[in-house]
Amino acid sequence: MKTIITTEKAPAPIGPYNQAILTGNTLYTSGQIAINPQTGALITEDIEKETTQVMNNLAAVLEAANMTFEHVIKTSIFITDMNDFNIINSVYGKYFDDDSAPARETVQVAKLPKNVNMEISVIAVK
């Protein structure tokens, strides 16, 4: 059984998918990109601002499922330029405690939806 999780505090899906699916105590989020949910503006001109928006979007989806970043057990980060890794990692690290940070992979890809520079998804367990 699955429960669809949606919130207006994160961007609406741009395709045939949901923001997140909760099954049992496990939440699977769709990848978030840097769309400001209030304005619909895409943020891609500054990788630090882009990463912050992505993390804020993920926070909103987690909140809609009554969870926080403390519940995240796995993240997947997709970036188009590995040279941005240190900046992305620095922003990302502000959302997690070093002692309980989730497992993670970071992969460079050729292209992402809407030509963004990065996308992140998470798995969380309550």
Backbone atoms as SQL, in Angstrom:
CREATE TABLE atoms (id INTEGER PRIMARY KEY, chain TEXT, resi INTEGER, resn TEXT, atom TEXT, x REAL, y REAL, z REAL);
INSERT INTO atoms VALUES
  (1, 'A', 1, 'MET', 'N', 0.837, -1.170, 0.000),
  (2, 'A', 1, 'MET', 'CA', 0.000, 0.000, 0.000),
  (3, 'A', 1, 'MET', 'C', 0.888, 1.242, 0.000),
  (4, 'A', 2, 'LYS', 'N', 0.476, 2.250, -0.741),
  (5, 'A', 2, 'LYS', 'CA', 1.272, 3.470, -0.802),
  (6, 'A', 2, 'LYS', 'C', 0.383, 4.690, -0.614),
  (7, 'A', 3, 'THR', 'N', 0.998, 5.712, -0.029),
  (8, 'A', 3, 'THR', 'CA', 0.333, 6.986, 0.165),
  (9, 'A', 3, 'THR', 'C', 1.093, 8.034, -0.629),
  (10, 'A', 4, 'ILE', 'N', 0.380, 8.795, -1.431),
  (11, 'A', 4, 'ILE', 'CA', 1.005, 9.853, -2.216),
  (12, 'A', 4, 'ILE', 'C', 1.154, 11.082, -1.332),
  (13, 'A', 5, 'ILE', 'N', 2.369, 11.625, -1.305),
  (14, 'A', 5, 'ILE', 'CA', 2.668, 12.812, -0.506),
  (15, 'A', 5, 'ILE', 'C', 2.816, 14.002, -1.451),
  (16, 'A', 6, 'THR', 'N', 2.070, 15.065, -1.185),
  (17, 'A', 6, 'THR', 'CA', 2.178, 16.284, -1.989),
  (18, 'A', 6, 'THR', 'C', 2.138, 17.502, -1.076),
  (19, 'A', 7, 'THR', 'N', 2.758, 18.559, -1.528),
  (20, 'A', 7, 'THR', 'CA', 2.725, 19.823, -0.808),
  (21, 'A', 7, 'THR', 'C', 2.895, 20.968, -1.797),
  (22, 'A', 8, 'GLU', 'N', 2.222, 22.055, -1.520),
  (23, 'A', 8, 'GLU', 'CA', 2.379, 23.257, -2.335),
  (24, 'A', 8, 'GLU', 'C', 3.661, 23.995, -1.978),
  (25, 'A', 9, 'LYS', 'N', 4.349, 23.557, -0.923),
  (26, 'A', 9, 'LYS', 'CA', 5.595, 24.188, -0.500),
  (27, 'A', 9, 'LYS', 'C', 6.800, 23.686, -1.295),
  (28, 'A', 10, 'ALA', 'N', 6.558, 22.741, -2.202),
  (29, 'A', 10, 'ALA', 'CA', 7.592, 22.235, -3.107),
  (30, 'A', 10, 'ALA', 'C', 7.020, 22.298, -4.520),
  (31, 'A', 11, 'PRO', 'N', 7.888, 22.316, -5.527),
  (32, 'A', 11, 'PRO', 'CA', 7.399, 22.416, -6.905),
  (33, 'A', 11, 'PRO', 'C', 6.481, 21.256, -7.279),
  (34, 'A', 12, 'ALA', 'N', 5.467, 21.565, -8.053),
  (35, 'A', 12, 'ALA', 'CA', 4.592, 20.525, -8.582),
  (36, 'A', 12, 'ALA', 'C', 5.383, 19.679, -9.577),
  (37, 'A', 13, 'PRO', 'N', 5.065, 18.404, -9.695),
  (38, 'A', 13, 'PRO', 'CA', 5.750, 17.550, -10.668),
  (39, 'A', 13, 'PRO', 'C', 5.629, 18.106, -12.087),
  (40, 'A', 14, 'ILE', 'N', 6.676, 17.890, -12.879),
  (41, 'A', 14, 'ILE', 'CA', 6.675, 18.341, -14.273),
  (42, 'A', 14, 'ILE', 'C', 6.466, 17.170, -15.229),
  (43, 'A', 15, 'GLY', 'N', 5.969, 16.069, -14.699),
  (44, 'A', 15, 'GLY', 'CA', 5.721, 14.882, -15.504),
  (45, 'A', 15, 'GLY', 'C', 4.810, 13.933, -14.749),
  (46, 'A', 16, 'PRO', 'N', 4.683, 12.702, -15.236),
  (47, 'A', 16, 'PRO', 'CA', 3.781, 11.732, -14.608),
  (48, 'A', 16, 'PRO', 'C', 4.420, 11.038, -13.399),
  (49, 'A', 17, 'TYR', 'N', 4.577, 11.796, -12.333),
  (50, 'A', 17, 'TYR', 'CA', 5.119, 11.268, -11.086),
  (51, 'A', 17, 'TYR', 'C', 4.600, 12.123, -9.931),
  (52, 'A', 18, 'ASN', 'N', 4.853, 11.689, -8.709),
  (53, 'A', 18, 'ASN', 'CA', 4.451, 12.425, -7.512),
  (54, 'A', 18, 'ASN', 'C', 5.685, 12.935, -6.783),
  (55, 'A', 19, 'GLN', 'N', 5.489, 13.911, -5.910),
  (56, 'A', 19, 'GLN', 'CA', 6.604, 14.449, -5.145),
  (57, 'A', 19, 'GLN', 'C', 7.244, 13.380, -4.268),
  (58, 'A', 20, 'ALA', 'N', 6.416, 12.511, -3.692),
  (59, 'A', 20, 'ALA', 'CA', 6.932, 11.435, -2.851),
  (60, 'A', 20, 'ALA', 'C', 5.869, 10.364, -2.668),
  (61, 'A', 21, 'ILE', 'N', 6.352, 9.183, -2.319),
  (62, 'A', 21, 'ILE', 'CA', 5.486, 8.052, -2.007),
  (63, 'A', 21, 'ILE', 'C', 5.899, 7.516, -0.643),
  (64, 'A', 22, 'LEU', 'N', 4.921, 7.363, 0.227),
  (65, 'A', 22, 'LEU', 'CA', 5.137, 6.768, 1.541),
  (66, 'A', 22, 'LEU', 'C', 4.563, 5.364, 1.515),
  (67, 'A', 23, 'THR', 'N', 5.383, 4.394, 1.854),
  (68, 'A', 23, 'THR', 'CA', 4.917, 3.025, 1.970),
  (69, 'A', 23, 'THR', 'C', 5.425, 2.488, 3.298),
  (70, 'A', 24, 'GLY', 'N', 4.493, 2.096, 4.148),
  (71, 'A', 24, 'GLY', 'CA', 4.874, 1.729, 5.513),
  (72, 'A', 24, 'GLY', 'C', 5.471, 2.944, 6.202),
  (73, 'A', 25, 'ASN', 'N', 6.679, 2.789, 6.727),
  (74, 'A', 25, 'ASN', 'CA', 7.382, 3.893, 7.384),
  (75, 'A', 25, 'ASN', 'C', 8.444, 4.511, 6.485),
  (76, 'A', 26, 'THR', 'N', 8.477, 4.124, 5.210),
  (77, 'A', 26, 'THR', 'CA', 9.540, 4.572, 4.312),
  (78, 'A', 26, 'THR', 'C', 9.007, 5.545, 3.278),
  (79, 'A', 27, 'LEU', 'N', 9.711, 6.657, 3.136),
  (80, 'A', 27, 'LEU', 'CA', 9.366, 7.695, 2.180),
  (81, 'A', 27, 'LEU', 'C', 10.394, 7.713, 1.064),
  (82, 'A', 28, 'TYR', 'N', 9.904, 7.701, -0.168),
  (83, 'A', 28, 'TYR', 'CA', 10.750, 7.804, -1.355),
  (84, 'A', 28, 'TYR', 'C', 10.384, 9.108, -2.057),
  (85, 'A', 29, 'THR', 'N', 11.330, 10.040, -2.131),
  (86, 'A', 29, 'THR', 'CA', 11.024, 11.291, -2.820),
  (87, 'A', 29, 'THR', 'C', 11.456, 11.208, -4.266),
  (88, 'A', 30, 'SER', 'N', 10.756, 11.945, -5.101),
  (89, 'A', 30, 'SER', 'CA', 11.229, 12.147, -6.460),
  (90, 'A', 30, 'SER', 'C', 12.373, 13.143, -6.400),
  (91, 'A', 31, 'GLY', 'N', 13.186, 13.167, -7.423),
  (92, 'A', 31, 'GLY', 'CA', 14.280, 14.124, -7.468),
  (93, 'A', 31, 'GLY', 'C', 13.742, 15.547, -7.467),
  (94, 'A', 32, 'GLN', 'N', 14.378, 16.381, -6.684),
  (95, 'A', 32, 'GLN', 'CA', 13.996, 17.788, -6.628),
  (96, 'A', 32, 'GLN', 'C', 15.028, 18.615, -7.378),
  (97, 'A', 33, 'ILE', 'N', 14.527, 19.570, -8.146),
  (98, 'A', 33, 'ILE', 'CA', 15.386, 20.536, -8.814),
  (99, 'A', 33, 'ILE', 'C', 15.064, 21.910, -8.237),
  (100, 'A', 34, 'ALA', 'N', 15.826, 22.898, -8.633),
  (101, 'A', 34, 'ALA', 'CA', 15.739, 24.219, -8.002),
  (102, 'A', 34, 'ALA', 'C', 14.660, 25.101, -8.610),
  (103, 'A', 35, 'ILE', 'N', 13.424, 24.678, -8.430),
  (104, 'A', 35, 'ILE', 'CA', 12.286, 25.516, -8.809),
  (105, 'A', 35, 'ILE', 'C', 11.735, 26.122, -7.531),
  (106, 'A', 36, 'ASN', 'N', 11.582, 27.430, -7.516),
  (107, 'A', 36, 'ASN', 'CA', 10.970, 28.103, -6.377),
  (108, 'A', 36, 'ASN', 'C', 9.469, 27.833, -6.449),
  (109, 'A', 37, 'PRO', 'N', 8.894, 27.141, -5.466),
  (110, 'A', 37, 'PRO', 'CA', 7.481, 26.772, -5.556),
  (111, 'A', 37, 'PRO', 'C', 6.523, 27.961, -5.493),
  (112, 'A', 38, 'GLN', 'N', 6.954, 29.067, -4.910),
  (113, 'A', 38, 'GLN', 'CA', 6.083, 30.239, -4.817),
  (114, 'A', 38, 'GLN', 'C', 6.007, 31.003, -6.137),
  (115, 'A', 39, 'THR', 'N', 7.137, 31.081, -6.847),
  (116, 'A', 39, 'THR', 'CA', 7.186, 31.879, -8.071),
  (117, 'A', 39, 'THR', 'C', 7.246, 31.045, -9.346),
  (118, 'A', 40, 'GLY', 'N', 7.636, 29.792, -9.229),
  (119, 'A', 40, 'GLY', 'CA', 7.829, 28.950, -10.393),
  (120, 'A', 40, 'GLY', 'C', 9.153, 29.217, -11.100),
  (121, 'A', 41, 'ALA', 'N', 9.962, 30.130, -10.543),
  (122, 'A', 41, 'ALA', 'CA', 11.246, 30.475, -11.162),
  (123, 'A', 41, 'ALA', 'C', 12.257, 29.349, -10.965),
  (124, 'A', 42, 'LEU', 'N', 13.033, 29.123, -12.004),
  (125, 'A', 42, 'LEU', 'CA', 14.100, 28.137, -11.975),
  (126, 'A', 42, 'LEU', 'C', 15.388, 28.843, -11.573),
  (127, 'A', 43, 'ILE', 'N', 16.105, 28.295, -10.598),
  (128, 'A', 43, 'ILE', 'CA', 17.330, 28.911, -10.099),
  (129, 'A', 43, 'ILE', 'C', 18.517, 28.084, -10.582),
  (130, 'A', 44, 'THR', 'N', 19.269, 28.612, -11.540),
  (131, 'A', 44, 'THR', 'CA', 20.419, 27.871, -12.054),
  (132, 'A', 44, 'THR', 'C', 21.671, 28.731, -12.217),
  (133, 'A', 45, 'GLU', 'N', 21.582, 30.020, -11.908),
  (134, 'A', 45, 'GLU', 'CA', 22.709, 30.911, -12.170),
  (135, 'A', 45, 'GLU', 'C', 23.807, 30.847, -11.111),
  (136, 'A', 46, 'ASP', 'N', 23.508, 30.264, -9.954),
  (137, 'A', 46, 'ASP', 'CA', 24.462, 30.185, -8.846),
  (138, 'A', 46, 'ASP', 'C', 24.289, 28.831, -8.182),
  (139, 'A', 47, 'ILE', 'N', 25.320, 27.984, -8.198),
  (140, 'A', 47, 'ILE', 'CA', 25.189, 26.606, -7.720),
  (141, 'A', 47, 'ILE', 'C', 24.872, 26.545, -6.221),
  (142, 'A', 48, 'GLU', 'N', 25.344, 27.510, -5.441),
  (143, 'A', 48, 'GLU', 'CA', 25.018, 27.536, -4.008),
  (144, 'A', 48, 'GLU', 'C', 23.534, 27.817, -3.799),
  (145, 'A', 49, 'LYS', 'N', 22.998, 28.804, -4.507),
  (146, 'A', 49, 'LYS', 'CA', 21.564, 29.112, -4.411),
  (147, 'A', 49, 'LYS', 'C', 20.729, 27.962, -4.961),
  (148, 'A', 50, 'GLU', 'N', 21.203, 27.352, -6.029),
  (149, 'A', 50, 'GLU', 'CA', 20.484, 26.227, -6.623),
  (150, 'A', 50, 'GLU', 'C', 20.393, 25.070, -5.630),
  (151, 'A', 51, 'THR', 'N', 21.509, 24.740, -5.007),
  (152, 'A', 51, 'THR', 'CA', 21.529, 23.650, -4.030),
  (153, 'A', 51, 'THR', 'C', 20.637, 23.957, -2.831),
  (154, 'A', 52, 'THR', 'N', 20.688, 25.197, -2.361),
  (155, 'A', 52, 'THR', 'CA', 19.847, 25.599, -1.229),
  (156, 'A', 52, 'THR', 'C', 18.372, 25.431, -1.569),
  (157, 'A', 53, 'GLN', 'N', 17.965, 25.825, -2.775),
  (158, 'A', 53, 'GLN', 'CA', 16.565, 25.679, -3.165),
  (159, 'A', 53, 'GLN', 'C', 16.170, 24.210, -3.236),
  (160, 'A', 54, 'VAL', 'N', 17.045, 23.374, -3.780),
  (161, 'A', 54, 'VAL', 'CA', 16.766, 21.934, -3.849),
  (162, 'A', 54, 'VAL', 'C', 16.576, 21.368, -2.436),
  (163, 'A', 55, 'MET', 'N', 17.465, 21.724, -1.535),
  (164, 'A', 55, 'MET', 'CA', 17.364, 21.209, -0.170),
  (165, 'A', 55, 'MET', 'C', 16.112, 21.737, 0.526),
  (166, 'A', 56, 'ASN', 'N', 15.748, 22.979, 0.278),
  (167, 'A', 56, 'ASN', 'CA', 14.511, 23.519, 0.850),
  (168, 'A', 56, 'ASN', 'C', 13.283, 22.807, 0.285),
  (169, 'A', 57, 'ASN', 'N', 13.323, 22.472, -0.997),
  (170, 'A', 57, 'ASN', 'CA', 12.222, 21.722, -1.607),
  (171, 'A', 57, 'ASN', 'C', 12.106, 20.337, -0.965),
  (172, 'A', 58, 'LEU', 'N', 13.241, 19.693, -0.754),
  (173, 'A', 58, 'LEU', 'CA', 13.224, 18.386, -0.097),
  (174, 'A', 58, 'LEU', 'C', 12.699, 18.501, 1.331),
  (175, 'A', 59, 'ALA', 'N', 13.097, 19.547, 2.033),
  (176, 'A', 59, 'ALA', 'CA', 12.611, 19.766, 3.405),
  (177, 'A', 59, 'ALA', 'C', 11.090, 19.881, 3.419),
  (178, 'A', 60, 'ALA', 'N', 10.532, 20.562, 2.425),
  (179, 'A', 60, 'ALA', 'CA', 9.076, 20.729, 2.353),
  (180, 'A', 60, 'ALA', 'C', 8.373, 19.394, 2.113),
  (181, 'A', 61, 'VAL', 'N', 8.941, 18.565, 1.260),
  (182, 'A', 61, 'VAL', 'CA', 8.352, 17.251, 0.991),
  (183, 'A', 61, 'VAL', 'C', 8.453, 16.372, 2.244),
  (184, 'A', 62, 'LEU', 'N', 9.603, 16.394, 2.894),
  (185, 'A', 62, 'LEU', 'CA', 9.757, 15.640, 4.143),
  (186, 'A', 62, 'LEU', 'C', 8.740, 16.111, 5.181),
  (187, 'A', 63, 'GLU', 'N', 8.580, 17.415, 5.311),
  (188, 'A', 63, 'GLU', 'CA', 7.630, 17.977, 6.268),
  (189, 'A', 63, 'GLU', 'C', 6.203, 17.515, 5.971),
  (190, 'A', 64, 'ALA', 'N', 5.854, 17.434, 4.689),
  (191, 'A', 64, 'ALA', 'CA', 4.513, 16.981, 4.305),
  (192, 'A', 64, 'ALA', 'C', 4.261, 15.538, 4.739),
  (193, 'A', 65, 'ALA', 'N', 5.341, 14.783, 4.917),
  (194, 'A', 65, 'ALA', 'CA', 5.236, 13.401, 5.395),
  (195, 'A', 65, 'ALA', 'C', 5.518, 13.298, 6.898),
  (196, 'A', 66, 'ASN', 'N', 5.535, 14.456, 7.576),
  (197, 'A', 66, 'ASN', 'CA', 5.845, 14.507, 9.013),
  (198, 'A', 66, 'ASN', 'C', 7.229, 13.943, 9.330),
  (199, 'A', 67, 'MET', 'N', 8.189, 14.303, 8.481),
  (200, 'A', 67, 'MET', 'CA', 9.573, 13.876, 8.671),
  (201, 'A', 67, 'MET', 'C', 10.491, 15.084, 8.536),
  (202, 'A', 68, 'THR', 'N', 11.770, 14.858, 8.875),
  (203, 'A', 68, 'THR', 'CA', 12.810, 15.873, 8.734),
  (204, 'A', 68, 'THR', 'C', 14.033, 15.198, 8.100),
  (205, 'A', 69, 'PHE', 'N', 15.092, 15.982, 7.922),
  (206, 'A', 69, 'PHE', 'CA', 16.334, 15.409, 7.394),
  (207, 'A', 69, 'PHE', 'C', 16.920, 14.369, 8.344),
  (208, 'A', 70, 'GLU', 'N', 16.549, 14.387, 9.615),
  (209, 'A', 70, 'GLU', 'CA', 17.016, 13.372, 10.558),
  (210, 'A', 70, 'GLU', 'C', 16.512, 11.979, 10.190),
  (211, 'A', 71, 'HIS', 'N', 15.418, 11.903, 9.439),
  (212, 'A', 71, 'HIS', 'CA', 14.853, 10.619, 9.032),
  (213, 'A', 71, 'HIS', 'C', 15.480, 10.078, 7.745),
  (214, 'A', 72, 'VAL', 'N', 16.271, 10.873, 7.064),
  (215, 'A', 72, 'VAL', 'CA', 16.838, 10.474, 5.773),
  (216, 'A', 72, 'VAL', 'C', 17.940, 9.444, 5.980),
  (217, 'A', 73, 'ILE', 'N', 17.816, 8.328, 5.248),
  (218, 'A', 73, 'ILE', 'CA', 18.822, 7.270, 5.349),
  (219, 'A', 73, 'ILE', 'C', 19.670, 7.163, 4.078),
  (220, 'A', 74, 'LYS', 'N', 19.199, 7.758, 2.966),
  (221, 'A', 74, 'LYS', 'CA', 19.919, 7.635, 1.693),
  (222, 'A', 74, 'LYS', 'C', 19.612, 8.836, 0.819),
  (223, 'A', 75, 'THR', 'N', 20.633, 9.389, 0.194),
  (224, 'A', 75, 'THR', 'CA', 20.432, 10.453, -0.785),
  (225, 'A', 75, 'THR', 'C', 21.124, 10.077, -2.081),
  (226, 'A', 76, 'SER', 'N', 20.568, 10.567, -3.161),
  (227, 'A', 76, 'SER', 'CA', 21.179, 10.431, -4.486),
  (228, 'A', 76, 'SER', 'C', 21.304, 11.826, -5.073),
  (229, 'A', 77, 'ILE', 'N', 22.527, 12.181, -5.443),
  (230, 'A', 77, 'ILE', 'CA', 22.790, 13.498, -6.010),
  (231, 'A', 77, 'ILE', 'C', 23.283, 13.322, -7.435),
  (232, 'A', 78, 'PHE', 'N', 22.650, 14.023, -8.347),
  (233, 'A', 78, 'PHE', 'CA', 23.043, 14.007, -9.748),
  (234, 'A', 78, 'PHE', 'C', 23.486, 15.417, -10.120),
  (235, 'A', 79, 'ILE', 'N', 24.705, 15.552, -10.639),
  (236, 'A', 79, 'ILE', 'CA', 25.224, 16.863, -11.017),
  (237, 'A', 79, 'ILE', 'C', 25.779, 16.801, -12.431),
  (238, 'A', 80, 'THR', 'N', 25.728, 17.925, -13.115),
  (239, 'A', 80, 'THR', 'CA', 26.232, 17.961, -14.497),
  (240, 'A', 80, 'THR', 'C', 27.703, 18.344, -14.577),
  (241, 'A', 81, 'ASP', 'N', 28.270, 18.833, -13.478),
  (242, 'A', 81, 'ASP', 'CA', 29.683, 19.219, -13.480),
  (243, 'A', 81, 'ASP', 'C', 30.288, 18.882, -12.121),
  (244, 'A', 82, 'MET', 'N', 31.151, 17.891, -12.093),
  (245, 'A', 82, 'MET', 'CA', 31.767, 17.452, -10.842),
  (246, 'A', 82, 'MET', 'C', 32.606, 18.562, -10.211),
  (247, 'A', 83, 'ASN', 'N', 32.955, 19.574, -10.971),
  (248, 'A', 83, 'ASN', 'CA', 33.678, 20.718, -10.410),
  (249, 'A', 83, 'ASN', 'C', 32.824, 21.488, -9.406),
  (250, 'A', 84, 'ASP', 'N', 31.501, 21.301, -9.433),
  (251, 'A', 84, 'ASP', 'CA', 30.596, 21.946, -8.485),
  (252, 'A', 84, 'ASP', 'C', 30.445, 21.155, -7.185),
  (253, 'A', 85, 'PHE', 'N', 31.068, 19.990, -7.111),
  (254, 'A', 85, 'PHE', 'CA', 30.884, 19.086, -5.978),
  (255, 'A', 85, 'PHE', 'C', 31.146, 19.753, -4.637),
  (256, 'A', 86, 'ASN', 'N', 32.253, 20.468, -4.485),
  (257, 'A', 86, 'ASN', 'CA', 32.600, 21.044, -3.184),
  (258, 'A', 86, 'ASN', 'C', 31.557, 22.047, -2.708),
  (259, 'A', 87, 'ILE', 'N', 31.034, 22.854, -3.603),
  (260, 'A', 87, 'ILE', 'CA', 30.011, 23.834, -3.219),
  (261, 'A', 87, 'ILE', 'C', 28.722, 23.112, -2.841),
  (262, 'A', 88, 'ILE', 'N', 28.313, 22.173, -3.678),
  (263, 'A', 88, 'ILE', 'CA', 27.100, 21.397, -3.397),
  (264, 'A', 88, 'ILE', 'C', 27.240, 20.681, -2.055),
  (265, 'A', 89, 'ASN', 'N', 28.374, 20.050, -1.838),
  (266, 'A', 89, 'ASN', 'CA', 28.619, 19.307, -0.607),
  (267, 'A', 89, 'ASN', 'C', 28.577, 20.218, 0.610),
  (268, 'A', 90, 'SER', 'N', 29.105, 21.416, 0.473),
  (269, 'A', 90, 'SER', 'CA', 29.103, 22.379, 1.573),
  (270, 'A', 90, 'SER', 'C', 27.683, 22.780, 1.965),
  (271, 'A', 91, 'VAL', 'N', 26.840, 23.084, 0.990),
  (272, 'A', 91, 'VAL', 'CA', 25.446, 23.446, 1.270),
  (273, 'A', 91, 'VAL', 'C', 24.702, 22.231, 1.819),
  (274, 'A', 92, 'TYR', 'N', 24.837, 21.100, 1.157),
  (275, 'A', 92, 'TYR', 'CA', 24.183, 19.853, 1.566),
  (276, 'A', 92, 'TYR', 'C', 24.512, 19.521, 3.020),
  (277, 'A', 93, 'GLY', 'N', 25.763, 19.688, 3.399),
  (278, 'A', 93, 'GLY', 'CA', 26.221, 19.342, 4.735),
  (279, 'A', 93, 'GLY', 'C', 25.562, 20.145, 5.841),
  (280, 'A', 94, 'LYS', 'N', 25.022, 21.311, 5.527),
  (281, 'A', 94, 'LYS', 'CA', 24.351, 22.136, 6.528),
  (282, 'A', 94, 'LYS', 'C', 23.028, 21.525, 6.980),
  (283, 'A', 95, 'TYR', 'N', 22.508, 20.589, 6.219),
  (284, 'A', 95, 'TYR', 'CA', 21.200, 20.002, 6.509),
  (285, 'A', 95, 'TYR', 'C', 21.299, 18.691, 7.291),
  (286, 'A', 96, 'PHE', 'N', 22.525, 18.201, 7.499),
  (287, 'A', 96, 'PHE', 'CA', 22.715, 16.924, 8.179),
  (288, 'A', 96, 'PHE', 'C', 23.753, 17.043, 9.290),
  (289, 'A', 97, 'ASP', 'N', 23.567, 16.250, 10.323),
  (290, 'A', 97, 'ASP', 'CA', 24.545, 16.121, 11.393),
  (291, 'A', 97, 'ASP', 'C', 25.598, 15.112, 10.923),
  (292, 'A', 98, 'ASP', 'N', 26.866, 15.458, 11.044),
  (293, 'A', 98, 'ASP', 'CA', 27.939, 14.575, 10.563),
  (294, 'A', 98, 'ASP', 'C', 27.864, 13.170, 11.149),
  (295, 'A', 99, 'ASP', 'N', 27.468, 13.064, 12.411),
  (296, 'A', 99, 'ASP', 'CA', 27.438, 11.755, 13.071),
  (297, 'A', 99, 'ASP', 'C', 26.314, 10.852, 12.583),
  (298, 'A', 100, 'SER', 'N', 25.248, 11.447, 12.023),
  (299, 'A', 100, 'SER', 'CA', 24.118, 10.629, 11.588),
  (300, 'A', 100, 'SER', 'C', 23.746, 10.884, 10.125),
  (301, 'A', 101, 'ALA', 'N', 24.687, 11.418, 9.359),
  (302, 'A', 101, 'ALA', 'CA', 24.422, 11.702, 7.944),
  (303, 'A', 101, 'ALA', 'C', 24.055, 10.418, 7.207),
  (304, 'A', 102, 'PRO', 'N', 23.203, 10.530, 6.179),
  (305, 'A', 102, 'PRO', 'CA', 22.761, 9.340, 5.451),
  (306, 'A', 102, 'PRO', 'C', 23.836, 8.800, 4.513),
  (307, 'A', 103, 'ALA', 'N', 23.588, 7.599, 4.019),
  (308, 'A', 103, 'ALA', 'CA', 24.406, 7.074, 2.924),
  (309, 'A', 103, 'ALA', 'C', 24.117, 7.934, 1.691),
  (310, 'A', 104, 'ARG', 'N', 25.064, 7.961, 0.741),
  (311, 'A', 104, 'ARG', 'CA', 24.878, 8.864, -0.395),
  (312, 'A', 104, 'ARG', 'C', 25.731, 8.424, -1.572),
  (313, 'A', 105, 'GLU', 'N', 25.227, 8.745, -2.767),
  (314, 'A', 105, 'GLU', 'CA', 26.085, 8.691, -3.942),
  (315, 'A', 105, 'GLU', 'C', 25.931, 10.010, -4.674),
  (316, 'A', 106, 'THR', 'N', 26.997, 10.421, -5.331),
  (317, 'A', 106, 'THR', 'CA', 26.981, 11.624, -6.155),
  (318, 'A', 106, 'THR', 'C', 27.508, 11.222, -7.516),
  (319, 'A', 107, 'VAL', 'N', 26.703, 11.475, -8.539),
  (320, 'A', 107, 'VAL', 'CA', 27.030, 11.018, -9.882),
  (321, 'A', 107, 'VAL', 'C', 26.978, 12.188, -10.849),
  (322, 'A', 108, 'GLN', 'N', 27.988, 12.284, -11.705),
  (323, 'A', 108, 'GLN', 'CA', 27.947, 13.287, -12.770),
  (324, 'A', 108, 'GLN', 'C', 27.185, 12.700, -13.948),
  (325, 'A', 109, 'VAL', 'N', 26.270, 13.504, -14.481),
  (326, 'A', 109, 'VAL', 'CA', 25.449, 13.074, -15.613),
  (327, 'A', 109, 'VAL', 'C', 25.581, 14.089, -16.748),
  (328, 'A', 110, 'ALA', 'N', 25.195, 13.689, -17.933),
  (329, 'A', 110, 'ALA', 'CA', 25.323, 14.565, -19.099),
  (330, 'A', 110, 'ALA', 'C', 24.315, 15.710, -19.094),
  (331, 'A', 111, 'LYS', 'N', 23.096, 15.424, -18.654),
  (332, 'A', 111, 'LYS', 'CA', 22.042, 16.442, -18.707),
  (333, 'A', 111, 'LYS', 'C', 20.943, 16.078, -17.726),
  (334, 'A', 112, 'LEU', 'N', 20.263, 17.116, -17.203),
  (335, 'A', 112, 'LEU', 'CA', 19.148, 16.925, -16.282),
  (336, 'A', 112, 'LEU', 'C', 17.933, 17.694, -16.795),
  (337, 'A', 113, 'PRO', 'N', 16.732, 17.377, -16.291),
  (338, 'A', 113, 'PRO', 'CA', 15.526, 18.076, -16.736),
  (339, 'A', 113, 'PRO', 'C', 15.664, 19.595, -16.598),
  (340, 'A', 114, 'LYS', 'N', 15.113, 20.293, -17.565),
  (341, 'A', 114, 'LYS', 'CA', 15.116, 21.762, -17.594),
  (342, 'A', 114, 'LYS', 'C', 16.522, 22.349, -17.593),
  (343, 'A', 115, 'ASN', 'N', 17.512, 21.521, -17.950),
  (344, 'A', 115, 'ASN', 'CA', 18.915, 21.944, -18.016),
  (345, 'A', 115, 'ASN', 'C', 19.452, 22.468, -16.689),
  (346, 'A', 116, 'VAL', 'N', 18.952, 21.914, -15.576),
  (347, 'A', 116, 'VAL', 'CA', 19.464, 22.300, -14.264),
  (348, 'A', 116, 'VAL', 'C', 20.859, 21.715, -14.069),
  (349, 'A', 117, 'ASN', 'N', 21.538, 22.193, -13.048),
  (350, 'A', 117, 'ASN', 'CA', 22.895, 21.738, -12.758),
  (351, 'A', 117, 'ASN', 'C', 22.942, 20.579, -11.777),
  (352, 'A', 118, 'MET', 'N', 21.840, 20.377, -11.050),
  (353, 'A', 118, 'MET', 'CA', 21.824, 19.308, -10.059),
  (354, 'A', 118, 'MET', 'C', 20.414, 18.903, -9.680),
  (355, 'A', 119, 'GLU', 'N', 20.290, 17.684, -9.160),
  (356, 'A', 119, 'GLU', 'CA', 19.013, 17.138, -8.695),
  (357, 'A', 119, 'GLU', 'C', 19.315, 16.187, -7.541),
  (358, 'A', 120, 'ILE', 'N', 18.462, 16.210, -6.515),
  (359, 'A', 120, 'ILE', 'CA', 18.657, 15.343, -5.365),
  (360, 'A', 120, 'ILE', 'C', 17.345, 14.648, -5.012),
  (361, 'A', 121, 'SER', 'N', 17.444, 13.359, -4.686),
  (362, 'A', 121, 'SER', 'CA', 16.307, 12.614, -4.139),
  (363, 'A', 121, 'SER', 'C', 16.750, 11.977, -2.828),
  (364, 'A', 122, 'VAL', 'N', 15.775, 11.641, -1.984),
  (365, 'A', 122, 'VAL', 'CA', 16.100, 11.006, -0.699),
  (366, 'A', 122, 'VAL', 'C', 15.157, 9.852, -0.405),
  (367, 'A', 123, 'ILE', 'N', 15.630, 8.974, 0.461),
  (368, 'A', 123, 'ILE', 'CA', 14.820, 7.936, 1.071),
  (369, 'A', 123, 'ILE', 'C', 14.880, 8.197, 2.572),
  (370, 'A', 124, 'ALA', 'N', 13.712, 8.230, 3.210),
  (371, 'A', 124, 'ALA', 'CA', 13.650, 8.498, 4.645),
  (372, 'A', 124, 'ALA', 'C', 12.795, 7.439, 5.341),
  (373, 'A', 125, 'VAL', 'N', 13.128, 7.155, 6.580),
  (374, 'A', 125, 'VAL', 'CA', 12.385, 6.163, 7.358),
  (375, 'A', 125, 'VAL', 'C', 12.041, 6.762, 8.713),
  (376, 'A', 126, 'LYS', 'N', 10.779, 6.562, 9.108),
  (377, 'A', 126, 'LYS', 'CA', 10.313, 7.078, 10.392),
  (378, 'A', 126, 'LYS', 'C', 10.156, 5.949, 11.379);
